[in-house]
């Protein structure tokens, strides 16, 4: 009997638009007139970017709040 641990492969994300593979990389984002670069999943075929919850509720929320305070 082997004591080696079986590694579970990471789930492969697929694009909802074209079905292509998503790969993490630096993407330029613009939100409410503010530009910034973030590491997100991007489709290798069509370029669609997956905005994860952390970005949507983190950085984008901060930008929105700073604009409301002005």
Secondary structure, DSSP 8 states (H G I E B T S, - for coil): -------------B-TTT--BEEEEEEEEEETTEEEEEEEEEETTT--EE--HHHHHTHHHHHHHHHHT-
